[in-house]
């Protein structure tokens, strides 16, 4: 399911998920499709389950603009959770946040230390866990499923040009920090400039 009127702001009634008009690719769409494919492959029937997919992200900004206290993106995320919870309550359904899909990092790749970035992302996950649990009353921690930062930009197009320690930091986080999972590495891809 997704919100009918404005998925970014989590407004409207709940409707079956479909890719929004004008979006050829949205991360939550890929997650929704992958969840269904995985269930099908494992013979799991999801017909009695309902998953609400929404997004509150902000493209092209560093992590410092996304953390708690920085403003709109974090507040929008928490408002999405509150709106989803409220709608579920109206419908007599339970609601919890299963995971956060994290797709960010390019804006920090060449100007942020790895240790500072990891500290900010760990703190963000802690803040989200605290604030979401206060709304949903869920007890389970919320994992971050991370899409590796793209190493592409118009200057760095070959793997030898990449800031490899940064583009592989999500792998490191998934190995060293509980609650972080790497879903899609892309450091091995070669990009072209068109």
LOLUM-954127 format. One line per 10 residues: number of its first residue (from 1); their letters; for each residue x, y, z of N, C-alpha, C, O. Coordinates in nm, 2 decimals. Example, Ala and Ser with C-alpha at 12.3 -4.5 7.8 and 13.67 -1.06 7.14 Angstrom:
# LOLUM-954127
1) as) 1.32/-0.57/0.78/1.23/-0.45/0.78/1.32/-0.33/0.78/1.42/-0.33/0.85  1.28/-0.22/0.71/1.37/-0.11/0.71/1.29/0.00/0.79/1.34/0.11/0.80
***
This chain:
# LOLUM-954127
1) xxxxxxxxxx) 0.08/-0.12/0.00/0.00/0.00/0.00/0.09/0.12/0.00/0.21/0.12/0.03  0.03/0.23/-0.04/0.10/0.36/-0.03/-0.01/0.47/-0.01/-0.13/0.44/-0.02  0.03/0.59/0.01/-0.07/0.70/0.03/-0.11/0.75/-0.10/-0.03/0.77/-0.20  -0.24/0.78/-0.12/-0.30/0.82/-0.24/-0.27/0.96/-0.29/-0.25/0.98/-0.41  -0.26/1.06/-0.20/-0.26/1.20/-0.24/-0.11/1.25/-0.25/-0.08/1.31/-0.35  -0.03/1.22/-0.16/0.11/1.27/-0.16/0.19/1.17/-0.07/0.19/1.18/0.05  0.26/1.08/-0.14/0.33/0.98/-0.07/0.45/1.04/0.01/0.49/0.99/0.11  0.51/1.15/-0.05/0.62/1.21/0.02/0.58/1.27/0.15/0.65/1.26/0.25  0.46/1.32/0.16/0.41/1.38/0.29/0.31/1.29/0.36/0.26/1.32/0.46  0.29/1.17/0.30/0.21/1.07/0.37/0.06/1.12/0.39/0.01/1.11/0.50
11) xxxxxxxxxx) 0.01/1.17/0.28/-0.13/1.22/0.28/-0.22/1.14/0.20/-0.19/1.08/0.09  -0.35/1.13/0.24/-0.45/1.06/0.16/-0.48/0.92/0.22/-0.43/0.88/0.32  -0.57/0.86/0.15/-0.61/0.72/0.19/-0.50/0.62/0.15/-0.41/0.66/0.07  -0.52/0.50/0.19/-0.42/0.40/0.15/-0.47/0.33/0.03/-0.59/0.29/0.02  -0.38/0.31/-0.07/-0.42/0.25/-0.20/-0.31/0.15/-0.24/-0.20/0.16/-0.19  -0.34/0.06/-0.33/-0.24/-0.03/-0.37/-0.12/0.04/-0.43/-0.13/0.14/-0.50  0.00/-0.01/-0.40/0.12/0.05/-0.45/0.13/0.04/-0.60/0.10/-0.07/-0.66  0.18/0.15/-0.67/0.22/0.15/-0.81/0.32/0.25/-0.82/0.33/0.35/-0.74  0.41/0.24/-0.92/0.51/0.35/-0.94/0.44/0.48/-0.97/0.35/0.48/-1.06  0.48/0.59/-0.90/0.42/0.72/-0.93/0.45/0.76/-1.07/0.55/0.73/-1.13
21) xxxxxxxxxx) 0.35/0.83/-1.13/0.37/0.89/-1.26/0.49/0.98/-1.26/0.50/1.07/-1.17  0.57/0.97/-1.36/0.69/1.06/-1.37/0.81/1.00/-1.30/0.92/1.06/-1.31  0.80/0.89/-1.23/0.91/0.83/-1.16/0.94/0.69/-1.24/0.86/0.60/-1.23  1.06/0.69/-1.30/1.10/0.56/-1.36/1.16/0.47/-1.26/1.17/0.35/-1.28  1.21/0.52/-1.15/1.28/0.44/-1.05/1.27/0.51/-0.91/1.30/0.63/-0.90  1.21/0.44/-0.82/1.21/0.49/-0.68/1.25/0.38/-0.59/1.20/0.26/-0.61  1.34/0.40/-0.50/1.39/0.29/-0.41/1.28/0.21/-0.34/1.28/0.09/-0.33  1.18/0.28/-0.29/1.07/0.20/-0.22/0.99/0.12/-0.31/0.94/0.01/-0.27  0.99/0.15/-0.44/0.93/0.07/-0.54/1.00/-0.06/-0.56/0.94/-0.17/-0.57  1.13/-0.05/-0.57/1.22/-0.17/-0.58/1.21/-0.26/-0.46/1.21/-0.38/-0.47
31) xxxxxxxxxx) 1.20/-0.20/-0.34/1.18/-0.28/-0.22/1.05/-0.35/-0.22/1.04/-0.47/-0.19  0.94/-0.28/-0.26/0.81/-0.35/-0.26/0.81/-0.46/-0.36/0.76/-0.57/-0.33  0.87/-0.44/-0.48/0.88/-0.55/-0.58/0.96/-0.67/-0.53/0.92/-0.78/-0.55  1.08/-0.63/-0.47/1.16/-0.74/-0.42/1.10/-0.82/-0.31/1.12/-0.94/-0.30  1.02/-0.75/-0.22/0.95/-0.82/-0.11/0.85/-0.92/-0.17/0.85/-1.04/-0.12  0.78/-0.88/-0.27/0.68/-0.97/-0.33/0.75/-1.09/-0.40/0.71/-1.20/-0.39  0.86/-1.06/-0.47/0.93/-1.16/-0.55/0.99/-1.26/-0.45/0.98/-1.38/-0.47  1.05/-1.21/-0.34/1.11/-1.30/-0.24/1.00/-1.39/-0.17/1.02/-1.51/-0.16  0.88/-1.33/-0.14/0.77/-1.41/-0.09/0.73/-1.52/-0.19/0.70/-1.64/-0.15  0.72/-1.48/-0.31/0.68/-1.58/-0.41/0.77/-1.69/-0.43/0.74/-1.81/-0.43
41) xxxxxxxxxx) 0.90/-1.66/-0.43/1.01/-1.76/-0.44/1.01/-1.86/-0.32/1.04/-1.98/-0.33  0.97/-1.81/-0.20/0.97/-1.89/-0.08/0.84/-1.95/-0.05/0.82/-2.02/0.05  0.74/-1.93/-0.14/0.61/-1.99/-0.13/0.53/-1.93/-0.01/0.44/-1.99/0.05  0.56/-1.80/0.02/0.49/-1.73/0.13/0.37/-1.66/0.07/0.38/-1.59/-0.03  0.26/-1.67/0.14/0.14/-1.60/0.10/0.13/-1.47/0.18/0.11/-1.47/0.30  0.14/-1.36/0.11/0.13/-1.23/0.17/-0.01/-1.16/0.16/-0.03/-1.05/0.19  -0.11/-1.24/0.11/-0.24/-1.18/0.08/-0.31/-1.13/0.20/-0.40/-1.05/0.19  -0.28/-1.18/0.32/-0.34/-1.13/0.44/-0.25/-1.03/0.52/-0.29/-0.98/0.62  -0.14/-1.00/0.46/-0.05/-0.90/0.51/-0.06/-0.77/0.43/-0.09/-0.77/0.31  -0.04/-0.66/0.50/-0.04/-0.53/0.43/0.09/-0.46/0.47/0.13/-0.45/0.59
51) xxxxxxxxxx) 0.16/-0.41/0.37/0.28/-0.33/0.39/0.26/-0.19/0.33/0.21/-0.18/0.22  0.29/-0.09/0.41/0.28/0.05/0.37/0.41/0.10/0.33/0.51/0.10/0.41  0.43/0.14/0.21/0.56/0.20/0.16/0.54/0.35/0.14/0.45/0.39/0.07  0.63/0.42/0.20/0.63/0.57/0.18/0.78/0.61/0.18/0.87/0.54/0.22  0.79/0.74/0.14/0.93/0.79/0.14/0.93/0.93/0.19/0.83/1.01/0.17  1.03/0.97/0.26/1.04/1.11/0.31/1.17/1.17/0.28/1.20/1.28/0.33  1.25/1.11/0.19/1.38/1.16/0.16/1.40/1.29/0.09/1.30/1.35/0.05  1.52/1.33/0.08/1.56/1.45/0.02/1.68/1.43/-0.06/1.79/1.40/0.00  1.68/1.43/-0.19/1.80/1.40/-0.27/1.90/1.51/-0.27/1.87/1.63/-0.25  2.02/1.47/-0.30/2.13/1.57/-0.32/2.18/1.65/-0.20/2.24/1.75/-0.21
61) xxxxxxxxxx) 2.15/1.59/-0.08/2.20/1.67/0.04/2.29/1.58/0.13/2.28/1.45/0.12  2.37/1.64/0.21/2.46/1.56/0.30/2.38/1.50/0.42/2.27/1.55/0.44  2.44/1.41/0.48/2.37/1.35/0.60/2.34/1.45/0.71/2.24/1.44/0.78  2.42/1.56/0.72/2.39/1.66/0.82/2.26/1.73/0.80/2.21/1.79/0.89  2.20/1.73/0.68/2.07/1.78/0.65/1.96/1.69/0.67/1.84/1.72/0.67  1.99/1.56/0.71/1.89/1.46/0.72/1.87/1.41/0.87/1.77/1.35/0.90  1.97/1.45/0.95/1.96/1.40/1.09/1.85/1.48/1.17/1.81/1.58/1.13  1.82/1.42/1.29/1.73/1.49/1.38/1.78/1.62/1.41/1.89/1.64/1.45  1.69/1.72/1.41/1.72/1.86/1.44/1.76/1.94/1.32/1.77/2.06/1.33  1.78/1.88/1.21/1.82/1.95/1.09/1.70/2.01/1.01/1.72/2.09/0.93
71) xxxxxxxxxx) 1.58/1.96/1.04/1.47/2.02/0.97/1.38/1.92/0.90/1.35/1.81/0.95  1.34/1.96/0.78/1.23/1.89/0.71/1.24/1.74/0.68/1.15/1.67/0.71  1.35/1.69/0.63/1.36/1.55/0.60/1.33/1.46/0.72/1.25/1.37/0.71  1.39/1.49/0.83/1.37/1.40/0.95/1.23/1.42/1.00/1.16/1.32/1.03  1.18/1.55/1.01/1.05/1.57/1.05/0.94/1.51/0.96/0.84/1.46/1.01  0.97/1.51/0.83/0.88/1.45/0.73/0.87/1.30/0.75/0.77/1.24/0.75  0.99/1.24/0.78/0.99/1.10/0.81/0.91/1.06/0.93/0.82/0.97/0.92  0.92/1.13/1.04/0.85/1.11/1.16/0.70/1.13/1.13/0.61/1.06/1.18  0.67/1.24/1.05/0.53/1.26/1.02/0.47/1.15/0.94/0.35/1.11/0.95  0.55/1.09/0.84/0.50/0.98/0.77/0.47/0.86/0.86/0.36/0.80/0.84
81) xxxxxxxxxx) 0.55/0.84/0.96/0.52/0.73/1.05/0.39/0.76/1.13/0.31/0.67/1.14  0.38/0.88/1.18/0.26/0.92/1.25/0.13/0.91/1.17/0.03/0.85/1.21  0.14/0.95/1.04/0.02/0.94/0.95/-0.01/0.80/0.92/-0.13/0.76/0.92  0.09/0.72/0.90/0.07/0.57/0.87/0.01/0.51/1.00/-0.09/0.43/0.98  0.06/0.54/1.11/0.00/0.48/1.24/-0.14/0.52/1.26/-0.23/0.44/1.29  -0.17/0.65/1.24/-0.30/0.70/1.25/-0.40/0.64/1.16/-0.51/0.60/1.20  -0.36/0.62/1.03/-0.45/0.56/0.93/-0.47/0.41/0.97/-0.58/0.36/0.96  -0.37/0.34/1.01/-0.39/0.20/1.05/-0.48/0.19/1.17/-0.57/0.10/1.17  -0.47/0.28/1.27/-0.56/0.28/1.38/-0.71/0.30/1.34/-0.80/0.24/1.39  -0.73/0.40/1.24/-0.86/0.42/1.19/-0.92/0.30/1.13/-1.04/0.27/1.13
91) xxxxxxxxxx) -0.84/0.21/1.07/-0.88/0.09/0.99/-0.88/-0.03/1.08/-0.91/-0.14/1.04  -0.84/-0.01/1.21/-0.83/-0.13/1.30/-0.72/-0.22/1.27/-0.73/-0.34/1.30  -0.61/-0.17/1.22/-0.49/-0.25/1.18/-0.38/-0.22/1.28/-0.37/-0.11/1.34  -0.29/-0.31/1.29/-0.16/-0.28/1.36/-0.06/-0.22/1.27/-0.08/-0.22/1.14  0.04/-0.15/1.33/0.13/-0.08/1.25/0.27/-0.08/1.32/0.27/-0.05/1.44  0.37/-0.11/1.24/0.50/-0.09/1.29/0.59/-0.06/1.17/0.56/-0.09/1.06  0.71/-0.01/1.20/0.81/0.02/1.09/0.90/-0.10/1.09/0.97/-0.13/1.18  0.90/-0.17/0.97/0.98/-0.29/0.96/1.13/-0.26/0.93/1.22/-0.33/0.98  1.15/-0.15/0.85/1.29/-0.12/0.81/1.29/0.02/0.75/1.19/0.07/0.71  1.41/0.08/0.75/1.43/0.20/0.68/1.53/0.17/0.56/1.63/0.11/0.58
101) xxxxxxxxxx) 1.49/0.21/0.45/1.57/0.19/0.33/1.66/0.31/0.32/1.61/0.42/0.29  1.79/0.30/0.33/1.88/0.41/0.33/1.95/0.42/0.20/2.03/0.33/0.16  1.93/0.53/0.13/1.99/0.55/0.00/2.05/0.69/0.00/1.98/0.79/-0.03  2.17/0.70/0.04/2.24/0.83/0.06/2.39/0.81/0.07/2.43/0.70/0.09  2.46/0.92/0.05/2.60/0.91/0.07/2.68/0.99/-0.04/2.80/1.03/-0.01  2.63/1.00/-0.16/2.71/1.07/-0.26/2.75/1.21/-0.22/2.86/1.26/-0.26  2.66/1.28/-0.15/2.68/1.42/-0.12/2.79/1.43/-0.01/2.84/1.54/0.02  2.83/1.32/0.05/2.93/1.32/0.15/3.06/1.26/0.11/3.16/1.26/0.18  3.07/1.20/-0.01/3.17/1.11/-0.05/3.31/1.18/-0.05/3.41/1.11/-0.02  3.32/1.30/-0.09/3.45/1.36/-0.10/3.48/1.47/0.00/3.58/1.54/-0.01
111) xxxxxxxxxx) 3.39/1.49/0.10/3.41/1.60/0.20/3.38/1.56/0.34/3.37/1.65/0.43  3.36/1.43/0.37/3.33/1.39/0.50/3.41/1.27/0.54/3.43/1.18/0.46  3.47/1.27/0.66/3.55/1.15/0.70/3.45/1.03/0.72/3.34/1.05/0.75  3.51/0.91/0.70/3.43/0.79/0.72/3.38/0.78/0.86/3.27/0.74/0.89  3.47/0.81/0.96/3.43/0.80/1.10/3.32/0.90/1.13/3.22/0.86/1.21  3.32/1.02/1.08/3.21/1.12/1.11/3.08/1.07/1.04/2.97/1.08/1.10  3.09/1.02/0.92/2.97/0.97/0.85/2.91/0.85/0.93/2.79/0.85/0.95  2.99/0.76/0.97/2.94/0.64/1.04/2.87/0.69/1.17/2.76/0.64/1.21  2.94/0.78/1.25/2.88/0.83/1.37/2.75/0.89/1.35/2.65/0.88/1.43  2.74/0.97/1.24/2.61/1.04/1.21/2.50/0.94/1.18/2.39/0.96/1.22
121) xxxxxxxxxx) 2.53/0.84/1.10/2.43/0.74/1.06/2.39/0.65/1.18/2.27/0.62/1.19  2.48/0.62/1.26/2.45/0.54/1.38/2.36/0.62/1.47/2.26/0.57/1.52  2.39/0.75/1.49/2.30/0.84/1.57/2.16/0.86/1.51/2.06/0.86/1.58  2.16/0.87/1.38/2.03/0.88/1.31/1.94/0.76/1.33/1.83/0.77/1.36  2.00/0.64/1.32/1.93/0.52/1.35/1.88/0.52/1.49/1.76/0.48/1.52  1.96/0.55/1.59/1.92/0.56/1.73/1.80/0.65/1.75/1.70/0.62/1.82  1.81/0.77/1.69/1.70/0.87/1.70/1.57/0.82/1.63/1.46/0.84/1.69  1.58/0.76/1.52/1.47/0.70/1.45/1.40/0.59/1.54/1.28/0.59/1.56  1.48/0.51/1.59/1.43/0.40/1.68/1.36/0.46/1.80/1.25/0.41/1.83  1.41/0.56/1.86/1.35/0.62/1.98/1.22/0.69/1.94/1.11/0.67/2.00
131) xxxxxxxxxx) 1.22/0.77/1.83/1.10/0.85/1.80/0.99/0.76/1.74/0.87/0.78/1.76  1.03/0.66/1.66/0.93/0.57/1.60/0.86/0.48/1.71/0.74/0.47/1.71  0.94/0.43/1.80/0.89/0.35/1.90/0.79/0.43/1.99/0.69/0.37/2.04  0.81/0.55/2.01/0.72/0.64/2.09/0.59/0.65/2.02/0.48/0.66/2.09  0.59/0.64/1.89/0.46/0.65/1.81/0.39/0.52/1.80/0.27/0.51/1.83  0.46/0.42/1.76/0.40/0.29/1.72/0.39/0.19/1.84/0.31/0.10/1.84  0.47/0.22/1.95/0.48/0.13/2.06/0.54/0.00/2.03/0.53/-0.10/2.11  0.61/-0.01/1.92/0.67/-0.14/1.88/0.80/-0.16/1.97/0.85/-0.06/2.02  0.84/-0.28/1.99/0.95/-0.31/2.07/1.08/-0.34/1.99/1.19/-0.33/2.04  1.05/-0.39/1.87/1.17/-0.43/1.79/1.24/-0.31/1.73/1.18/-0.21/1.69
141) xxxxxxxxxx) 1.37/-0.32/1.72/1.45/-0.22/1.66/1.43/-0.22/1.51/1.39/-0.32/1.45  1.46/-0.10/1.45/1.43/-0.08/1.31/1.57/-0.09/1.24/1.66/-0.01/1.26  1.58/-0.19/1.15/1.71/-0.21/1.08/1.71/-0.10/0.96/1.61/-0.06/0.91  1.83/-0.07/0.93/1.86/0.01/0.81/1.91/-0.08/0.70/2.01/-0.15/0.72  1.84/-0.08/0.59/1.88/-0.16/0.47/1.94/-0.06/0.38/1.87/0.03/0.33  2.07/-0.08/0.35/2.14/0.03/0.28/2.18/-0.01/0.14/2.23/-0.11/0.11  2.15/0.09/0.05/2.19/0.08/-0.09/2.32/0.16/-0.09/2.33/0.27/-0.05  2.43/0.09/-0.14/2.56/0.15/-0.14/2.56/0.28/-0.22/2.50/0.29/-0.32  2.63/0.38/-0.17/2.64/0.51/-0.24/2.70/0.48/-0.38/2.79/0.41/-0.40  2.64/0.55/-0.48/2.69/0.54/-0.61/2.83/0.61/-0.62/2.85/0.71/-0.56
151) xxxxxxxxxx) 2.92/0.55/-0.69/3.05/0.61/-0.71/3.06/0.70/-0.83/3.16/0.75/-0.86  2.95/0.71/-0.90/2.94/0.79/-1.02/2.93/0.94/-1.00/2.85/0.98/-0.92  3.00/1.01/-1.07/2.98/1.15/-1.10/3.05/1.19/-1.23/3.12/1.10/-1.28  3.03/1.30/-1.28/3.09/1.34/-1.41/3.24/1.34/-1.41/3.30/1.34/-1.52  3.31/1.35/-1.30/3.45/1.35/-1.29/3.51/1.21/-1.27/3.61/1.17/-1.33  3.44/1.13/-1.19/3.49/1.00/-1.15/3.40/0.89/-1.21/3.30/0.86/-1.16  3.45/0.84/-1.33/3.37/0.74/-1.40/3.42/0.60/-1.40/3.35/0.51/-1.43  3.55/0.59/-1.37/3.61/0.45/-1.37/3.63/0.40/-1.23/3.66/0.49/-1.14  3.63/0.27/-1.20/3.65/0.22/-1.07/3.78/0.27/-1.00/3.78/0.29/-0.88  3.88/0.29/-1.08/4.01/0.34/-1.02/4.00/0.49/-0.98/4.08/0.53/-0.90
161) xxxxxxxxxx) 3.90/0.56/-1.02/3.88/0.70/-0.98/3.80/0.71/-0.85/3.80/0.82/-0.79  3.73/0.61/-0.81/3.64/0.62/-0.69/3.71/0.64/-0.56/3.82/0.60/-0.54  3.63/0.70/-0.47/3.68/0.70/-0.33/3.63/0.57/-0.27/3.54/0.56/-0.20  3.71/0.47/-0.30/3.67/0.33/-0.26/3.64/0.31/-0.11/3.55/0.24/-0.08  3.72/0.37/-0.02/3.69/0.35/0.12/3.55/0.40/0.15/3.48/0.35/0.24  3.51/0.51/0.09/3.37/0.56/0.12/3.26/0.48/0.05/3.17/0.45/0.12  3.28/0.44/-0.07/3.17/0.36/-0.14/3.16/0.22/-0.08/3.06/0.16/-0.10  3.26/0.18/-0.01/3.25/0.04/0.06/3.22/0.05/0.21/3.22/-0.05/0.28  3.20/0.17/0.26/3.18/0.19/0.40/3.05/0.12/0.45/3.04/0.08/0.57  2.95/0.11/0.37/2.82/0.04/0.41/2.85/-0.11/0.43/2.79/-0.17/0.52
171) xxxxxxxxxx) 2.94/-0.17/0.35/2.98/-0.31/0.38/3.04/-0.32/0.52/3.01/-0.41/0.60  3.13/-0.22/0.55/3.20/-0.22/0.68/3.09/-0.20/0.79/3.10/-0.27/0.89  3.00/-0.11/0.77/2.90/-0.09/0.87/2.81/-0.21/0.89/2.78/-0.25/1.01  2.78/-0.28/0.79/2.70/-0.40/0.80/2.77/-0.51/0.88/2.71/-0.60/0.94  2.90/-0.51/0.87/2.98/-0.61/0.95/3.01/-0.57/1.09/3.03/-0.66/1.18  3.02/-0.44/1.12/3.06/-0.39/1.25/2.95/-0.32/1.33/2.98/-0.30/1.45  2.84/-0.29/1.28/2.73/-0.22/1.35/2.60/-0.30/1.34/2.55/-0.32/1.23  2.55/-0.34/1.45/2.42/-0.41/1.46/2.31/-0.32/1.40/2.30/-0.20/1.43  2.23/-0.38/1.32/2.11/-0.31/1.27/2.13/-0.25/1.13/2.04/-0.18/1.08  2.25/-0.27/1.07/2.27/-0.21/0.94/2.30/-0.33/0.84/2.38/-0.42/0.87
181) xxxxxxxxxx) 2.23/-0.33/0.73/2.24/-0.44/0.63/2.27/-0.38/0.49/2.20/-0.29/0.45  2.36/-0.44/0.42/2.39/-0.40/0.29/2.31/-0.47/0.19/2.30/-0.60/0.19  2.24/-0.40/0.10/2.14/-0.47/0.01/2.19/-0.47/-0.13/2.16/-0.56/-0.21  2.26/-0.36/-0.18/2.29/-0.36/-0.32/2.43/-0.29/-0.34/2.43/-0.16/-0.36  2.54/-0.36/-0.35/2.66/-0.29/-0.38/2.67/-0.25/-0.52/2.61/-0.31/-0.61  2.73/-0.14/-0.55/2.75/-0.09/-0.68/2.89/-0.04/-0.71/2.91/0.03/-0.82  2.98/-0.06/-0.62/3.12/0.00/-0.64/3.19/-0.07/-0.76/3.28/-0.02/-0.81  3.14/-0.19/-0.80/3.20/-0.26/-0.91/3.15/-0.22/-1.05/3.19/-0.27/-1.15  3.06/-0.13/-1.05/3.00/-0.08/-1.18/3.08/0.02/-1.25/3.15/0.10/-1.18  3.08/0.02/-1.38/3.15/0.12/-1.46/3.04/0.21/-1.52/2.94/0.15/-1.58
191) xxxx) 3.05/0.34/-1.51/2.95/0.43/-1.56/3.00/0.50/-1.68/3.12/0.52/-1.70  2.91/0.56/-1.76/2.95/0.64/-1.87/2.89/0.77/-1.85/2.78/0.79/-1.79  2.95/0.87/-1.91/2.90/1.01/-1.91/2.84/1.03/-2.04/2.90/1.02/-2.15  2.71/1.07/-2.04/2.64/1.10/-2.16/2.62/1.24/-2.18/2.56/1.28/-2.29
***
